[in-house]
């Protein structure tokens, strides 16, 4: 059966949620209807634009740019300071409401999620009808608008939700790709960041259609595995499942917000190693091994991306987690300065559970790594976590 996937995205989430709260306090100004942004404060003009209204967009104000630049573009711009606890509360309310329609939800960020609607589609006249009901219910119950994209996979559903806004439902089925997706500038494709865009422009690739028709071997030679990934995305290929919230709770992970943005792989490696050791220790403490590893990156533009790897042999050693995290990072990173790094494991099994070894996964150092981790765990438990440190982390 062909899947039906929804991508539900709040329109200008931070700004919409702040606007609703201001209207509740009898403020007559609706931030959504005037040139306004969320970020920093109007007094010191510091910080960056976290969200913008549609009227502000008309002034070419962009998310992630310095507030001082935004004010130059629109001197009468209204600036509202962010309220992150408020945003968490609204996000929770949204997910709870969506859960009443369908529990098969994967929350991708504070203001967006994927919903696998395949098993429920027979209850509605069409997928569009179901999405319209969800969209209208969100507005009636919570007071803000969402866009919903519909397709057969997560990638196309996400691209569809980014079409014309606000408060709309769009489809992007495989047969609609040539008309709806390929004419768009290549920078609009998910996972095409500034660094990748520069490379594609050098290859004279201007539209998503150009990318879809490019030689994948040539792309791989310039962009490694990321080249094949974005070529697949340009052709609408994505088999990623919707990981429900209940499955997400069965994982173990760790992340760190960096004291300064990092820009080189050499800076990243010790951080990944440190995260891998923390995640590995937590897995071993719970006598668990992981069948899936994912790496999360938050750029200094506040855009978050992640990439995951399914494992044929469960792992819980520091070295295994670190090596696979490095592979995932290299496939995911777009060269943009990094604000946050994270490693997460999921699909956990008991470490004592027998597994079918794969000839290509067998590592002669596997037992040595387990013994090393055991020794490190014992020393740190007895003398403190900083009692023994790898030389590479000094």
RAQUIKA-V605363 format. One line per field, one symbol per residue. psi: psi as a letter, one per 20 degrees, with the letter a starting at -180 (. if undefined). Layout:
BEGIN
psi: ???
END
This chain:
BEGIN
psi: ppqopqopppomgggghhgghhhhjkpipohijroqrppbqhgikrarohqqrghhhijkpqpiqqhhghhhhnhjppppqqnhhghgghgggghhghhhgpimpoohahjqrqpojgiihiiqhrhggghgggghhggghijrqqqpqpairgghgghhiiaprrlqpqqmqhiighhhghiqqhiippjoagggggghhhjkohrhggghjrohggghhhjbhhghghggghjkpojproorhhhhijrprqrppqhqpqiqhhhhghghgggghgggghghhjlqqpippqpppprijjppqrprppphpqqjqgggggghhgggghhgpjiqqphqqqpqqalqrpiipqqoqphiippijghgggggggggggghhgjqhjhppqhii.
END
